[in-house]
Amino acid sequence: MNASIESTTLTNSPPLRILVADDHDPIRQGLRFLLEAKTDWAICAEAATGQEAIDLTQQFHPDVVLIDIHMPGMDGLQATREIRAINPQIEVLILTVDESQEVLQAAAEAGAHGIVMKSDAARDLMAAVAAMARHEPFFTPKATQIAEGRTRPSGNSPGAPHSAEITDRERDVLVLVADGYSNKEIGAALSISAKTVEGHRGNVMRKLGLRSTAEIVRYAMRNHLVQP
């Protein structure tokens, strides 16, 4: 009887409510695709700015807020402080491309209990959100290495033509590649096949004279396609 009661309680438990905040629509779609693979997790709201994340937090009362640092207006760090002030029980998970000790320290000081580098999202996001649900901290090995000063800053990449030479769809792919998403995840976000993504990615690299993913990231940052 006890087992039956416990089973019923678990089955009827409410889903984990997640708010996703990022100013890039394709990235939010990709995050939703990853997170909704868990049937007991639900995306309760999506925000494109820090202020919108705060307003939607007050409206929808999420359990976990997944937020990018760099957004228009109020950034993710200030929004994290405001969200934690609204309800300290809300866990905030920072998603970022920034690979610096200063940013990671600032995120922790703002009240975030977890950080996932965007380049690690496909591998670590689910585990990070699960840790947040248990009110446990989560920092990826890469973030830990950066915090401890063991990761070298990236060098300068060779010059490249202006991004106007690529199509809008190629630009979307470039941005998502720079944000650390795989061909499969980009395809899901843009409703195209992974093979088509690979073709766009190859065109971008050929047109811009880029030779690696690291050079794509540096090009995107240098041309303000993603935040440094």
N, C-alpha and C positions, 0 to 999 in steps of 0.2 A: 504493500500500500504506500509506504514511504517513497519507494522508487517511482511509483506511478504519479504521486503528487509532485515529486521533484521534476519529472519529465514534463508534466503539464505546465509547471511554473516556467521552465526553460523555454518551452514552445511558445508560451504566451508573453514572454518578455519583449518589451518594445525594442525596435531596431535602434542601432547607434545612429544618432543624427549628426550629419557632417555638413558644415558650411565650407564651400570652396571659394576662395578669393584670388583672382588673378585677372589682370587687365587684357589678356590675350584670349579671345574666344576659342581658338583651336586648342589651346592648352587646357582650358577648363573642360572642354569636351573630352580630351584625352584622359584627364584626371577622373572625370565621371565614368568613363569607360572602364578604367582600372578598378575604381572603388565599388562600382555597382556589381562587380563580379561576386561580391559577398552578399548573399540574400538577406542577411540580418543587419546590413548597413543601408542607410538611406541618405541621399543628398537632399537636405531640407531647403537649401538656398544656394544661390551663386551670386558673387559680388565682383564688380569690376574696379572698385576703388576701396581705399581704406575706410572712408566714411560710410560707404554703402555696407561694408562688412560689419561695422558697428551697429548700424541701423537694423540690419537683418538679424544680427545676433539678438538684439532686444525683441525683435518680432517673433523669431522662430526658436530661440533657446536651444542652440545646437550643443551637443556633447563635445565635439571636436571641431576646431576651426583650422583649416589648412589654408595658409596665406603666403603669398609671395611678398618679398620685402619691397620691391620697387613697383609702385603703382602711382597713377596720377593723383595729385593732391596729397592727402595724408598717406604716408608710406606704411608699409606693413608693420614696422616696429612700433610706431605710435599707436596704430590700430590695435596691436597686441596689448599694449598697456591699457588702453581703454576697455578692451574686451575682458581682460583679467580683472579690471576694476568693477565691471558690471557683475561678473560672477567668477570668483576665483576657482570654482569647480570646472569651468570650461577649460579644456586643454587646447593649447595652440601649438600647431606644428608648422614650422617655417620651411618653405620650399624656396631654394635660392640657387642662383648660378655663381654667387660671390664666393670666391675661395680666398678669404682673408681672415686672419685671427680677429681683426677689429669687428667685422660683421658678425661672426659667430658669437663673440663675447657680447655684443650689443643685443643680439637676439635673446641670449640667455638672461641678460639683465632686464629686458623688457617683459620677461615672464614666460617665454616659450620654453617648454620642457622637451622639445624635440626639434631636430634640424635634419632635413634631407636635401642633399645636393641634387639639383635637377638632373644631373648626369647619372645619378644613382636611383632615380625615381622608379623606373620599371622593376628594379630588383628589390628595393627597400621600402617602398611606400606602404605596402600592405602591412608589413611587420611594424612599421612606425605607427600607423593608425591604430593597430591592435594594441601596441604598448600604451598609446594615449588613452585608449578605452579602459585600460587597467590602471590609469593614473601613474604610469611608470615612465621615466625619461627614456628618450631614444636618440642616440647620435650614431650616425653611420661611421664605419672605420675611416672613411675619407675625411669626414668632418672632424673626427677626433685627431687625426694626423695633422690637419690644418691648425686646429686649436693648439696643438702642442708644437707647432712651428716646424713640422717635418716635411711639409710640401713646398717645393720651390715654386715661385711665381712663373707664369708662362713667359716665354720670350716673345720678341716681336716677330710678326709674320711678314712675308714679303708683300709689297704693294699689290693692289688688285684694282681692276676697273670698278666704276661706280655701280651700285645695285640696280640702277635704272636699266641696265642691260639684261636683266633677268625678268621673266614674266611674274605676274601676281602670284600664280600658283607656285612657281619656283621659289618666290620670296617666302611664302607660307612654309614651304618645306625647309628652307634654310633656317628660318626662325626656330622651328620645332627641333631640327637637328642641333642647333646651337643650345637649345634648352635641354638637351640630353635624351630626347625620345628616340626610340628605335623605329625602323621602317614600318614595322607592323603597327605600332602605336600611332604613328603619324597617319598611316593609311586609314585606321579606324577613325581618327579625329577628322580627317578630310573626306571620308567616304570614297576612298580610292584604294586600289590594291597595293600591297607592299612592293610588288614589282614596278608599278607606276611610280611610286615614291622613289625607288632606287634609280629609275630613269631620270626623274627631276633632279635628284641629288647629284647624279653624274653630270647633268647639264649645267647645274650651278657651279660645280667644281671646275668644269672645263671652261665656262664663260668667264669665271672670276680668277682663274689661274690658281686655284687652291688645291693642295695635295693631300690634306688629311682633315679629320674631324676637328682637331685642335685648331687648324687654320680657319675652318668655317666659324668656330666659336669666336676667335679673335677678330675675324672680319665683321661678324655680326655686332660685336661690342663696339668696334671702332667706328662703324657706320650707324650706331644707335638703333639697330634693329632689335637688340635686346639690351637690358640694362647691365652695365659693368659691375 
